[in-house]
Amino acid sequence: MRQISRLLKHQSRSVDEVSRNGGEEFSVLVPNASLEEASALAEKMRAAVERHSFEMEDGTRLQVTISIGVAVHPDTIRAEDGKDLLEQADAELYRAKNSGRNRVCSARECAF
């Protein structure tokens, strides 16, 4: 999880906030970004994780992938608060997982 966190932070902009929600879920707050910009950043992160070889403490190397849900106010949702935005991002995350994993989905698109 630490390696993924560092990788996501490295791919993000200096104004973005990367946080771990718990378990295997992370959130990235991307202020002042359009749907296209947020989706491009999400795809950049997805591809970076897919390319990276993660090393475990015992020296084992793993290849992993991530699924990402994108929600942008007001492009994909007119959010009353952050909870609405997170709920839509979570719904898109599950759509990405259910449509084959290792992809980015937003309310308008789902791409790999």
PDB file as gemmi writes it, atoms N, CA and C in Angstrom:
CRYST1    1.000    1.000    1.000  90.00  90.00  90.00 P 1                      
ATOM      1  N   MET A   1       0.819  -1.187   0.000  1.00  0.00           N  
ATOM      2  CA  MET A   1       0.000   0.000   0.000  1.00  0.00           C  
ATOM      3  C   MET A   1       0.870   1.261   0.000  1.00  0.00           C  
ATOM      4  N   ARG A   2       1.987   1.204   0.708  1.00  0.00           N  
ATOM      5  CA  ARG A   2       2.881   2.369   0.733  1.00  0.00           C  
ATOM      6  C   ARG A   2       3.449   2.663  -0.652  1.00  0.00           C  
ATOM      7  N   GLN A   3       3.809   1.593  -1.372  1.00  0.00           N  
ATOM      8  CA  GLN A   3       4.367   1.792  -2.705  1.00  0.00           C  
ATOM      9  C   GLN A   3       3.329   2.393  -3.650  1.00  0.00           C  
ATOM     10  N   ILE A   4       2.091   1.926  -3.559  1.00  0.00           N  
ATOM     11  CA  ILE A   4       1.030   2.487  -4.402  1.00  0.00           C  
ATOM     12  C   ILE A   4       0.799   3.946  -4.037  1.00  0.00           C  
ATOM     13  N   SER A   5       0.770   4.246  -2.750  1.00  0.00           N  
ATOM     14  CA  SER A   5       0.578   5.623  -2.302  1.00  0.00           C  
ATOM     15  C   SER A   5       1.665   6.534  -2.862  1.00  0.00           C  
ATOM     16  N   ARG A   6       2.908   6.107  -2.765  1.00  0.00           N  
ATOM     17  CA  ARG A   6       4.013   6.917  -3.300  1.00  0.00           C  
ATOM     18  C   ARG A   6       3.887   7.097  -4.812  1.00  0.00           C  
ATOM     19  N   LEU A   7       3.502   6.036  -5.497  1.00  0.00           N  
ATOM     20  CA  LEU A   7       3.359   6.097  -6.952  1.00  0.00           C  
ATOM     21  C   LEU A   7       2.241   7.071  -7.343  1.00  0.00           C  
ATOM     22  N   LEU A   8       1.099   7.007  -6.650  1.00  0.00           N  
ATOM     23  CA  LEU A   8       0.000   7.927  -6.940  1.00  0.00           C  
ATOM     24  C   LEU A   8       0.401   9.367  -6.669  1.00  0.00           C  
ATOM     25  N   LYS A   9       1.105   9.600  -5.567  1.00  0.00           N  
ATOM     26  CA  LYS A   9       1.566  10.955  -5.245  1.00  0.00           C  
ATOM     27  C   LYS A   9       2.538  11.462  -6.299  1.00  0.00           C  
ATOM     28  N   HIS A  10       3.405  10.578  -6.779  1.00  0.00           N  
ATOM     29  CA  HIS A  10       4.378  10.961  -7.801  1.00  0.00           C  
ATOM     30  C   HIS A  10       3.686  11.351  -9.113  1.00  0.00           C  
ATOM     31  N   GLN A  11       2.584  10.688  -9.435  1.00  0.00           N  
ATOM     32  CA  GLN A  11       1.864  10.963 -10.679  1.00  0.00           C  
ATOM     33  C   GLN A  11       0.947  12.179 -10.570  1.00  0.00           C  
ATOM     34  N   SER A  12       0.590  12.571  -9.350  1.00  0.00           N  
ATOM     35  CA  SER A  12      -0.367  13.667  -9.165  1.00  0.00           C  
ATOM     36  C   SER A  12       0.322  15.032  -9.250  1.00  0.00           C  
ATOM     37  N   ARG A  13      -0.494  16.057  -9.310  1.00  0.00           N  
ATOM     38  CA  ARG A  13       0.017  17.429  -9.325  1.00  0.00           C  
ATOM     39  C   ARG A  13       0.298  17.865  -7.886  1.00  0.00           C  
ATOM     40  N   SER A  14       1.048  18.920  -7.717  1.00  0.00           N  
ATOM     41  CA  SER A  14       1.407  19.383  -6.370  1.00  0.00           C  
ATOM     42  C   SER A  14       0.191  19.832  -5.563  1.00  0.00           C  
ATOM     43  N   VAL A  15      -0.895  20.249  -6.223  1.00  0.00           N  
ATOM     44  CA  VAL A  15      -2.092  20.713  -5.505  1.00  0.00           C  
ATOM     45  C   VAL A  15      -3.073  19.583  -5.190  1.00  0.00           C  
ATOM     46  N   ASP A  16      -2.830  18.385  -5.711  1.00  0.00           N  
ATOM     47  CA  ASP A  16      -3.727  17.256  -5.489  1.00  0.00           C  
ATOM     48  C   ASP A  16      -3.462  16.627  -4.123  1.00  0.00           C  
ATOM     49  N   GLU A  17      -4.500  16.028  -3.562  1.00  0.00           N  
ATOM     50  CA  GLU A  17      -4.394  15.353  -2.266  1.00  0.00           C  
ATOM     51  C   GLU A  17      -4.665  13.867  -2.445  1.00  0.00           C  
ATOM     52  N   VAL A  18      -3.675  13.038  -2.130  1.00  0.00           N  
ATOM     53  CA  VAL A  18      -3.812  11.590  -2.200  1.00  0.00           C  
ATOM     54  C   VAL A  18      -3.999  11.074  -0.778  1.00  0.00           C  
ATOM     55  N   SER A  19      -5.035  10.256  -0.579  1.00  0.00           N  
ATOM     56  CA  SER A  19      -5.254   9.688   0.751  1.00  0.00           C  
ATOM     57  C   SER A  19      -5.739   8.253   0.624  1.00  0.00           C  
ATOM     58  N   ARG A  20      -5.444   7.476   1.651  1.00  0.00           N  
ATOM     59  CA  ARG A  20      -5.925   6.096   1.706  1.00  0.00           C  
ATOM     60  C   ARG A  20      -7.204   6.093   2.520  1.00  0.00           C  
ATOM     61  N   ASN A  21      -8.260   5.519   1.938  1.00  0.00           N  
ATOM     62  CA  ASN A  21      -9.556   5.474   2.614  1.00  0.00           C  
ATOM     63  C   ASN A  21      -9.634   4.320   3.596  1.00  0.00           C  
ATOM     64  N   GLY A  22      -8.809   3.333   3.407  1.00  0.00           N  
ATOM     65  CA  GLY A  22      -8.855   2.111   4.204  1.00  0.00           C  
ATOM     66  C   GLY A  22      -8.816   0.932   3.263  1.00  0.00           C  
ATOM     67  N   GLY A  23      -8.383  -0.195   3.768  1.00  0.00           N  
ATOM     68  CA  GLY A  23      -8.293  -1.369   2.912  1.00  0.00           C  
ATOM     69  C   GLY A  23      -7.428  -1.080   1.712  1.00  0.00           C  
ATOM     70  N   GLU A  24      -7.970  -1.316   0.543  1.00  0.00           N  
ATOM     71  CA  GLU A  24      -7.229  -1.118  -0.705  1.00  0.00           C  
ATOM     72  C   GLU A  24      -7.734   0.079  -1.489  1.00  0.00           C  
ATOM     73  N   GLU A  25      -8.480   0.974  -0.855  1.00  0.00           N  
ATOM     74  CA  GLU A  25      -9.049   2.121  -1.571  1.00  0.00           C  
ATOM     75  C   GLU A  25      -8.320   3.415  -1.246  1.00  0.00           C  
ATOM     76  N   PHE A  26      -8.079   4.176  -2.301  1.00  0.00           N  
ATOM     77  CA  PHE A  26      -7.462   5.494  -2.198  1.00  0.00           C  
ATOM     78  C   PHE A  26      -8.393   6.514  -2.824  1.00  0.00           C  
ATOM     79  N   SER A  27      -8.241   7.762  -2.415  1.00  0.00           N  
ATOM     80  CA  SER A  27      -8.928   8.878  -3.057  1.00  0.00           C  
ATOM     81  C   SER A  27      -7.884   9.899  -3.473  1.00  0.00           C  
ATOM     82  N   VAL A  28      -8.151  10.568  -4.581  1.00  0.00           N  
ATOM     83  CA  VAL A  28      -7.292  11.662  -5.018  1.00  0.00           C  
ATOM     84  C   VAL A  28      -8.205  12.852  -5.289  1.00  0.00           C  
ATOM     85  N   LEU A  29      -8.044  13.907  -4.510  1.00  0.00           N  
ATOM     86  CA  LEU A  29      -8.788  15.143  -4.742  1.00  0.00           C  
ATOM     87  C   LEU A  29      -8.002  15.964  -5.741  1.00  0.00           C  
ATOM     88  N   VAL A  30      -8.671  16.337  -6.823  1.00  0.00           N  
ATOM     89  CA  VAL A  30      -8.025  17.040  -7.927  1.00  0.00           C  
ATOM     90  C   VAL A  30      -8.745  18.377  -8.103  1.00  0.00           C  
ATOM     91  N   PRO A  31      -8.318  19.410  -7.374  1.00  0.00           N  
ATOM     92  CA  PRO A  31      -9.032  20.684  -7.436  1.00  0.00           C  
ATOM     93  C   PRO A  31      -8.882  21.383  -8.789  1.00  0.00           C  
ATOM     94  N   ASN A  32      -9.938  22.104  -9.141  1.00  0.00           N  
ATOM     95  CA  ASN A  32      -9.944  22.937 -10.345  1.00  0.00           C  
ATOM     96  C   ASN A  32      -9.590  22.163 -11.611  1.00  0.00           C  
ATOM     97  N   ALA A  33     -10.140  20.973 -11.748  1.00  0.00           N  
ATOM     98  CA  ALA A  33      -9.879  20.157 -12.940  1.00  0.00           C  
ATOM     99  C   ALA A  33     -11.199  19.844 -13.627  1.00  0.00           C  
ATOM    100  N   SER A  34     -11.174  19.853 -14.936  1.00  0.00           N  
ATOM    101  CA  SER A  34     -12.340  19.445 -15.720  1.00  0.00           C  
ATOM    102  C   SER A  34     -12.419  17.920 -15.713  1.00  0.00           C  
ATOM    103  N   LEU A  35     -13.510  17.395 -16.225  1.00  0.00           N  
ATOM    104  CA  LEU A  35     -13.638  15.949 -16.353  1.00  0.00           C  
ATOM    105  C   LEU A  35     -12.509  15.387 -17.204  1.00  0.00           C  
ATOM    106  N   GLU A  36     -12.178  16.051 -18.276  1.00  0.00           N  
ATOM    107  CA  GLU A  36     -11.117  15.577 -19.163  1.00  0.00           C  
ATOM    108  C   GLU A  36      -9.778  15.568 -18.439  1.00  0.00           C  
ATOM    109  N   GLU A  37      -9.478  16.614 -17.676  1.00  0.00           N  
ATOM    110  CA  GLU A  37      -8.216  16.679 -16.943  1.00  0.00           C  
ATOM    111  C   GLU A  37      -8.145  15.614 -15.844  1.00  0.00           C  
ATOM    112  N   ALA A  38      -9.229  15.462 -15.087  1.00  0.00           N  
ATOM    113  CA  ALA A  38      -9.256  14.467 -14.014  1.00  0.00           C  
ATOM    114  C   ALA A  38      -9.165  13.053 -14.587  1.00  0.00           C  
ATOM    115  N   SER A  39      -9.843  12.812 -15.694  1.00  0.00           N  
ATOM    116  CA  SER A  39      -9.792  11.489 -16.329  1.00  0.00           C  
ATOM    117  C   SER A  39      -8.400  11.194 -16.876  1.00  0.00           C  
ATOM    118  N   ALA A  40      -7.749  12.212 -17.454  1.00  0.00           N  
ATOM    119  CA  ALA A  40      -6.386  12.029 -17.973  1.00  0.00           C  
ATOM    120  C   ALA A  40      -5.416  11.714 -16.833  1.00  0.00           C  
ATOM    121  N   LEU A  41      -5.563  12.403 -15.712  1.00  0.00           N  
ATOM    122  CA  LEU A  41      -4.710  12.124 -14.557  1.00  0.00           C  
ATOM    123  C   LEU A  41      -4.974  10.709 -14.035  1.00  0.00           C  
ATOM    124  N   ALA A  42      -6.237  10.319 -13.959  1.00  0.00           N  
ATOM    125  CA  ALA A  42      -6.590   8.979 -13.500  1.00  0.00           C  
ATOM    126  C   ALA A  42      -5.984   7.914 -14.418  1.00  0.00           C  
ATOM    127  N   GLU A  43      -6.041   8.137 -15.715  1.00  0.00           N  
ATOM    128  CA  GLU A  43      -5.465   7.191 -16.669  1.00  0.00           C  
ATOM    129  C   GLU A  43      -3.944   7.135 -16.519  1.00  0.00           C  
ATOM    130  N   LYS A  44      -3.320   8.268 -16.290  1.00  0.00           N  
ATOM    131  CA  LYS A  44      -1.874   8.314 -16.058  1.00  0.00           C  
ATOM    132  C   LYS A  44      -1.513   7.474 -14.831  1.00  0.00           C  
ATOM    133  N   MET A  45      -2.308   7.587 -13.777  1.00  0.00           N  
ATOM    134  CA  MET A  45      -2.072   6.806 -12.554  1.00  0.00           C  
ATOM    135  C   MET A  45      -2.299   5.324 -12.801  1.00  0.00           C  
ATOM    136  N   ARG A  46      -3.375   4.992 -13.505  1.00  0.00           N  
ATOM    137  CA  ARG A  46      -3.682   3.587 -13.799  1.00  0.00           C  
ATOM    138  C   ARG A  46      -2.536   2.942 -14.572  1.00  0.00           C  
ATOM    139  N   ALA A  47      -2.065   3.631 -15.595  1.00  0.00           N  
ATOM    140  CA  ALA A  47      -0.986   3.099 -16.431  1.00  0.00           C  
ATOM    141  C   ALA A  47       0.318   2.973 -15.642  1.00  0.00           C  
ATOM    142  N   ALA A  48       0.613   3.925 -14.775  1.00  0.00           N  
ATOM    143  CA  ALA A  48       1.838   3.878 -13.975  1.00  0.00           C  
ATOM    144  C   ALA A  48       1.826   2.679 -13.034  1.00  0.00           C  
ATOM    145  N   VAL A  49       0.678   2.412 -12.404  1.00  0.00           N  
ATOM    146  CA  VAL A  49       0.574   1.249 -11.517  1.00  0.00           C  
ATOM    147  C   VAL A  49       0.720  -0.037 -12.322  1.00  0.00           C  
ATOM    148  N   GLU A  50       0.095  -0.105 -13.474  1.00  0.00           N  
ATOM    149  CA  GLU A  50       0.175  -1.308 -14.309  1.00  0.00           C  
ATOM    150  C   GLU A  50       1.619  -1.598 -14.731  1.00  0.00           C  
ATOM    151  N   ARG A  51       2.395  -0.554 -15.022  1.00  0.00           N  
ATOM    152  CA  ARG A  51       3.781  -0.726 -15.471  1.00  0.00           C  
ATOM    153  C   ARG A  51       4.751  -1.041 -14.332  1.00  0.00           C  
ATOM    154  N   HIS A  52       4.393  -0.656 -13.120  1.00  0.00           N  
ATOM    155  CA  HIS A  52       5.310  -0.751 -11.978  1.00  0.00           C  
ATOM    156  C   HIS A  52       5.437  -2.188 -11.462  1.00  0.00           C  
ATOM    157  N   SER A  53       6.634  -2.564 -11.078  1.00  0.00           N  
ATOM    158  CA  SER A  53       6.876  -3.859 -10.443  1.00  0.00           C  
ATOM    159  C   SER A  53       7.032  -3.599  -8.943  1.00  0.00           C  
ATOM    160  N   PHE A  54       6.077  -4.083  -8.168  1.00  0.00           N  
ATOM    161  CA  PHE A  54       6.070  -3.849  -6.731  1.00  0.00           C  
ATOM    162  C   PHE A  54       6.887  -4.929  -6.037  1.00  0.00           C  
ATOM    163  N   GLU A  55       7.783  -4.506  -5.146  1.00  0.00           N  
ATOM    164  CA  GLU A  55       8.620  -5.454  -4.427  1.00  0.00           C  
ATOM    165  C   GLU A  55       8.136  -5.602  -2.993  1.00  0.00           C  
ATOM    166  N   MET A  56       7.891  -6.850  -2.602  1.00  0.00           N  
ATOM    167  CA  MET A  56       7.457  -7.153  -1.239  1.00  0.00           C  
ATOM    168  C   MET A  56       8.679  -7.273  -0.328  1.00  0.00           C  
ATOM    169  N   GLU A  57       8.438  -7.302   0.973  1.00  0.00           N  
ATOM    170  CA  GLU A  57       9.531  -7.381   1.944  1.00  0.00           C  
ATOM    171  C   GLU A  57      10.400  -8.620   1.752  1.00  0.00           C  
ATOM    172  N   ASP A  58       9.814  -9.709   1.272  1.00  0.00           N  
ATOM    173  CA  ASP A  58      10.581 -10.946   1.079  1.00  0.00           C  
ATOM    174  C   ASP A  58      11.283 -10.996  -0.282  1.00  0.00           C  
ATOM    175  N   GLY A  59      11.214  -9.897  -1.039  1.00  0.00           N  
ATOM    176  CA  GLY A  59      11.860  -9.829  -2.344  1.00  0.00           C  
ATOM    177  C   GLY A  59      10.976 -10.241  -3.508  1.00  0.00           C  
ATOM    178  N   THR A  60       9.802 -10.790  -3.224  1.00  0.00           N  
ATOM    179  CA  THR A  60       8.856 -11.170  -4.271  1.00  0.00           C  
ATOM    180  C   THR A  60       8.417  -9.923  -5.036  1.00  0.00           C  
ATOM    181  N   ARG A  61       8.329 -10.060  -6.337  1.00  0.00           N  
ATOM    182  CA  ARG A  61       7.861  -8.944  -7.177  1.00  0.00           C  
ATOM    183  C   ARG A  61       6.448  -9.249  -7.657  1.00  0.00           C  
ATOM    184  N   LEU A  62       5.589  -8.223  -7.636  1.00  0.00           N  
ATOM    185  CA  LEU A  62       4.199  -8.362  -8.064  1.00  0.00           C  
ATOM    186  C   LEU A  62       3.851  -7.297  -9.090  1.00  0.00           C  
ATOM    187  N   GLN A  63       3.033  -7.689 -10.028  1.00  0.00           N  
ATOM    188  CA  GLN A  63       2.414  -6.742 -10.953  1.00  0.00           C  
ATOM    189  C   GLN A  63       0.963  -6.618 -10.504  1.00  0.00           C  
ATOM    190  N   VAL A  64       0.492  -5.412 -10.327  1.00  0.00           N  
ATOM    191  CA  VAL A  64      -0.893  -5.193  -9.931  1.00  0.00           C  
ATOM    192  C   VAL A  64      -1.530  -4.170 -10.860  1.00  0.00           C  
ATOM    193  N   THR A  65      -2.838  -4.123 -10.824  1.00  0.00           N  
ATOM    194  CA  THR A  65      -3.575  -3.117 -11.581  1.00  0.00           C  
ATOM    195  C   THR A  65      -4.559  -2.440 -10.642  1.00  0.00           C  
ATOM    196  N   ILE A  66      -5.067  -1.297 -11.076  1.00  0.00           N  
ATOM    197  CA  ILE A  66      -6.066  -0.583 -10.288  1.00  0.00           C  
ATOM    198  C   ILE A  66      -7.241  -0.200 -11.174  1.00  0.00           C  
ATOM    199  N   SER A  67      -8.375  -0.060 -10.529  1.00  0.00           N  
ATOM    200  CA  SER A  67      -9.582   0.459 -11.180  1.00  0.00           C  
ATOM    201  C   SER A  67      -9.856   1.803 -10.533  1.00  0.00           C  
ATOM    202  N   ILE A  68     -10.317   2.763 -11.343  1.00  0.00           N  
ATOM    203  CA  ILE A  68     -10.508   4.124 -10.845  1.00  0.00           C  
ATOM    204  C   ILE A  68     -11.879   4.645 -11.257  1.00  0.00           C  
ATOM    205  N   GLY A  69     -12.572   5.264 -10.301  1.00  0.00           N  
ATOM    206  CA  GLY A  69     -13.829   5.952 -10.570  1.00  0.00           C  
ATOM    207  C   GLY A  69     -13.611   7.448 -10.471  1.00  0.00           C  
ATOM    208  N   VAL A  70     -14.100   8.190 -11.455  1.00  0.00           N  
ATOM    209  CA  VAL A  70     -13.907   9.642 -11.511  1.00  0.00           C  
ATOM    210  C   VAL A  70     -15.252  10.344 -11.409  1.00  0.00           C  
ATOM    211  N   ALA A  71     -15.305  11.350 -10.540  1.00  0.00           N  
ATOM    212  CA  ALA A  71     -16.479  12.222 -10.431  1.00  0.00           C  
ATOM    213  C   ALA A  71     -15.981  13.660 -10.340  1.00  0.00           C  
ATOM    214  N   VAL A  72     -16.620  14.551 -11.082  1.00  0.00           N  
ATOM    215  CA  VAL A  72     -16.184  15.954 -11.130  1.00  0.00           C  
ATOM    216  C   VAL A  72     -17.397  16.860 -10.991  1.00  0.00           C  
ATOM    217  N   HIS A  73     -17.319  17.780 -10.046  1.00  0.00           N  
ATOM    218  CA  HIS A  73     -18.381  18.786  -9.883  1.00  0.00           C  
ATOM    219  C   HIS A  73     -18.021  19.979 -10.744  1.00  0.00           C  
ATOM    220  N   PRO A  74     -18.859  20.493 -11.592  1.00  0.00           N  
ATOM    221  CA  PRO A  74     -20.221  20.069 -11.888  1.00  0.00           C  
ATOM    222  C   PRO A  74     -20.338  19.226 -13.155  1.00  0.00           C  
ATOM    223  N   ASP A  75     -19.211  18.754 -13.707  1.00  0.00           N  
ATOM    224  CA  ASP A  75     -19.223  18.042 -14.993  1.00  0.00           C  
ATOM    225  C   ASP A  75     -20.048  16.755 -14.971  1.00  0.00           C  
ATOM    226  N   THR A  76     -19.907  15.949 -13.912  1.00  0.00           N  
ATOM    227  CA  THR A  76     -20.612  14.666 -13.865  1.00  0.00           C  
ATOM    228  C   THR A  76     -21.686  14.631 -12.790  1.00  0.00           C  
ATOM    229  N   ILE A  77     -21.649  15.579 -11.856  1.00  0.00           N  
ATOM    230  CA  ILE A  77     -22.633  15.604 -10.770  1.00  0.00           C  
ATOM    231  C   ILE A  77     -22.694  17.009 -10.187  1.00  0.00           C  
ATOM    232  N   ARG A  78     -23.889  17.440  -9.876  1.00  0.00           N  
ATOM    233  CA  ARG A  78     -24.057  18.700  -9.145  1.00  0.00           C  
ATOM    234  C   ARG A  78     -24.068  18.330  -7.667  1.00  0.00           C  
ATOM    235  N   ALA A  79     -22.897  18.307  -7.072  1.00  0.00           N  
ATOM    236  CA  ALA A  79     -22.739  17.832  -5.700  1.00  0.00           C  
ATOM    237  C   ALA A  79     -23.159  18.901  -4.702  1.00  0.00           C  
ATOM    238  N   GLU A  80     -23.963  18.481  -3.752  1.00  0.00           N  
ATOM    239  CA  GLU A  80     -24.325  19.360  -2.648  1.00  0.00           C  
ATOM    240  C   GLU A  80     -23.163  19.468  -1.664  1.00  0.00           C  
ATOM    241  N   ASP A  81     -22.406  18.386  -1.560  1.00  0.00           N  
ATOM    242  CA  ASP A  81     -21.255  18.368  -0.662  1.00  0.00           C  
ATOM    243  C   ASP A  81     -20.286  17.283  -1.127  1.00  0.00           C  
ATOM    244  N   GLY A  82     -19.188  17.152  -0.411  1.00  0.00           N  
ATOM    245  CA  GLY A  82     -18.178  16.165  -0.780  1.00  0.00           C  
ATOM    246  C   GLY A  82     -18.692  14.740  -0.751  1.00  0.00           C  
ATOM    247  N   LYS A  83     -19.672  14.474   0.106  1.00  0.00           N  
ATOM    248  CA  LYS A  83     -20.224  13.113   0.210  1.00  0.00           C  
ATOM    249  C   LYS A  83     -20.852  12.693  -1.122  1.00  0.00           C  
ATOM    250  N   ASP A  84     -21.609  13.582  -1.755  1.00  0.00           N  
ATOM    251  CA  ASP A  84     -22.219  13.273  -3.051  1.00  0.00           C  
ATOM    252  C   ASP A  84     -21.152  12.925  -4.092  1.00  0.00           C  
ATOM    253  N   LEU A  85     -20.087  13.695  -4.103  1.00  0.00           N  
ATOM    254  CA  LEU A  85     -19.014  13.492  -5.062  1.00  0.00           C  
ATOM    255  C   LEU A  85     -18.321  12.142  -4.815  1.00  0.00           C  
ATOM    256  N   LEU A  86     -18.046  11.831  -3.555  1.00  0.00           N  
ATOM    257  CA  LEU A  86     -17.423  10.550  -3.222  1.00  0.00           C  
ATOM    258  C   LEU A  86     -18.324   9.376  -3.563  1.00  0.00           C  
ATOM    259  N   GLU A  87     -19.630   9.528  -3.357  1.00  0.00           N  
ATOM    260  CA  GLU A  87     -20.563   8.449  -3.686  1.00  0.00           C  
ATOM    261  C   GLU A  87     -20.566   8.167  -5.180  1.00  0.00           C  
ATOM    262  N   GLN A  88     -20.524   9.218  -6.000  1.00  0.00           N  
ATOM    263  CA  GLN A  88     -20.491   8.990  -7.435  1.00  0.00           C  
ATOM    264  C   GLN A  88     -19.159   8.375  -7.854  1.00  0.00           C  
ATOM    265  N   ALA A  89     -18.062   8.850  -7.296  1.00  0.00           N  
ATOM    266  CA  ALA A  89     -16.757   8.268  -7.625  1.00  0.00           C  
ATOM    267  C   ALA A  89     -16.729   6.796  -7.242  1.00  0.00           C  
ATOM    268  N   ASP A  90     -17.306   6.462  -6.091  1.00  0.00           N  
ATOM    269  CA  ASP A  90     -17.361   5.071  -5.646  1.00  0.00           C  
ATOM    270  C   ASP A  90     -18.209   4.217  -6.599  1.00  0.00           C  
ATOM    271  N   ALA A  91     -19.335   4.766  -7.045  1.00  0.00           N  
ATOM    272  CA  ALA A  91     -20.180   4.039  -7.998  1.00  0.00           C  
ATOM    273  C   ALA A  91     -19.416   3.788  -9.301  1.00  0.00           C  
ATOM    274  N   GLU A  92     -18.648   4.768  -9.746  1.00  0.00           N  
ATOM    275  CA  GLU A  92     -17.869   4.611 -10.977  1.00  0.00           C  
ATOM    276  C   GLU A  92     -16.727   3.625 -10.777  1.00  0.00           C  
ATOM    277  N   LEU A  93     -16.141   3.604  -9.577  1.00  0.00           N  
ATOM    278  CA  LEU A  93     -15.116   2.623  -9.255  1.00  0.00           C  
ATOM    279  C   LEU A  93     -15.670   1.204  -9.399  1.00  0.00           C  
ATOM    280  N   TYR A  94     -16.858   0.973  -8.859  1.00  0.00           N  
ATOM    281  CA  TYR A  94     -17.445  -0.362  -8.963  1.00  0.00           C  
ATOM    282  C   TYR A  94     -17.851  -0.691 -10.392  1.00  0.00           C  
ATOM    283  N   ARG A  95     -18.230   0.317 -11.164  1.00  0.00           N  
ATOM    284  CA  ARG A  95     -18.512   0.077 -12.580  1.00  0.00           C  
ATOM    285  C   ARG A  95     -17.232  -0.347 -13.301  1.00  0.00           C  
ATOM    286  N   ALA A  96     -16.107   0.293 -12.958  1.00  0.00           N  
ATOM    287  CA  ALA A  96     -14.818  -0.082 -13.556  1.00  0.00           C  
ATOM    288  C   ALA A  96     -14.454  -1.518 -13.181  1.00  0.00           C  
ATOM    289  N   LYS A  97     -14.651  -1.867 -11.913  1.00  0.00           N  
ATOM    290  CA  LYS A  97     -14.342  -3.235 -11.470  1.00  0.00           C  
ATOM    291  C   LYS A  97     -15.245  -4.254 -12.158  1.00  0.00           C  
ATOM    292  N   ASN A  98     -16.521  -3.937 -12.269  1.00  0.00           N  
ATOM    293  CA  ASN A  98     -17.483  -4.876 -12.856  1.00  0.00           C  
ATOM    294  C   ASN A  98     -17.385  -4.981 -14.366  1.00  0.00           C  
ATOM    295  N   SER A  99     -16.711  -4.036 -15.009  1.00  0.00           N  
ATOM    296  CA  SER A  99     -16.596  -4.099 -16.470  1.00  0.00           C  
ATOM    297  C   SER A  99     -15.214  -4.576 -16.912  1.00  0.00           C  
ATOM    298  N   GLY A 100     -14.508  -5.240 -16.017  1.00  0.00           N  
ATOM    299  CA  GLY A 100     -13.261  -5.873 -16.417  1.00  0.00           C  
ATOM    300  C   GLY A 100     -12.030  -5.469 -15.634  1.00  0.00           C  
ATOM    301  N   ARG A 101     -12.132  -4.505 -14.759  1.00  0.00           N  
ATOM    302  CA  ARG A 101     -10.999  -4.047 -13.932  1.00  0.00           C  
ATOM    303  C   ARG A 101      -9.912  -3.386 -14.774  1.00  0.00           C  
ATOM    304  N   ASN A 102      -8.946  -2.791 -14.075  1.00  0.00           N  
ATOM    305  CA  ASN A 102      -7.812  -2.125 -14.730  1.00  0.00           C  
ATOM    306  C   ASN A 102      -8.286  -1.093 -15.746  1.00  0.00           C  
ATOM    307  N   ARG A 103      -9.207  -0.244 -15.297  1.00  0.00           N  
ATOM    308  CA  ARG A 103      -9.737   0.805 -16.180  1.00  0.00           C  
ATOM    309  C   ARG A 103     -10.199   1.996 -15.374  1.00  0.00           C  
ATOM    310  N   VAL A 104     -10.486   3.080 -16.085  1.00  0.00           N  
ATOM    311  CA  VAL A 104     -10.986   4.321 -15.505  1.00  0.00           C  
ATOM    312  C   VAL A 104     -12.404   4.529 -15.995  1.00  0.00           C  
ATOM    313  N   CYS A 105     -13.329   4.778 -15.073  1.00  0.00           N  
ATOM    314  CA  CYS A 105     -14.721   5.068 -15.448  1.00  0.00           C  
ATOM    315  C   CYS A 105     -15.170   6.379 -14.816  1.00  0.00           C  
ATOM    316  N   SER A 106     -15.937   7.121 -15.575  1.00  0.00           N  
ATOM    317  CA  SER A 106     -16.627   8.300 -15.055  1.00  0.00           C  
ATOM    318  C   SER A 106     -18.091   8.178 -15.486  1.00  0.00           C  
ATOM    319  N   ALA A 107     -18.914   9.098 -15.060  1.00  0.00           N  
ATOM    320  CA  ALA A 107     -20.329   9.048 -15.410  1.00  0.00           C  
ATOM    321  C   ALA A 107     -20.518   9.134 -16.930  1.00  0.00           C  
ATOM    322  N   ARG A 108     -19.556   9.687 -17.624  1.00  0.00           N  
ATOM    323  CA  ARG A 108     -19.692   9.844 -19.067  1.00  0.00           C  
ATOM    324  C   ARG A 108     -18.961   8.783 -19.886  1.00  0.00           C  
ATOM    325  N   GLU A 109     -18.006   8.076 -19.272  1.00  0.00           N  
ATOM    326  CA  GLU A 109     -17.216   7.153 -20.068  1.00  0.00           C  
ATOM    327  C   GLU A 109     -16.573   6.083 -19.196  1.00  0.00           C  
ATOM    328  N   CYS A 110     -16.109   5.052 -19.854  1.00  0.00           N  
ATOM    329  CA  CYS A 110     -15.353   3.998 -19.185  1.00  0.00           C  
ATOM    330  C   CYS A 110     -14.279   3.583 -20.191  1.00  0.00           C  
ATOM    331  N   ALA A 111     -13.010   3.772 -19.823  1.00  0.00           N  
ATOM    332  CA  ALA A 111     -11.940   3.540 -20.806  1.00  0.00           C  
ATOM    333  C   ALA A 111     -10.826   2.684 -20.242  1.00  0.00           C  
ATOM    334  N   PHE A 112     -10.146   2.016 -21.161  1.00  0.00           N  
ATOM    335  CA  PHE A 112      -8.951   1.244 -20.837  1.00  0.00           C  
ATOM    336  C   PHE A 112      -7.946   1.480 -21.946  1.00  0.00           C  
TER     337      PHE A 112                                                      
END                                                                             
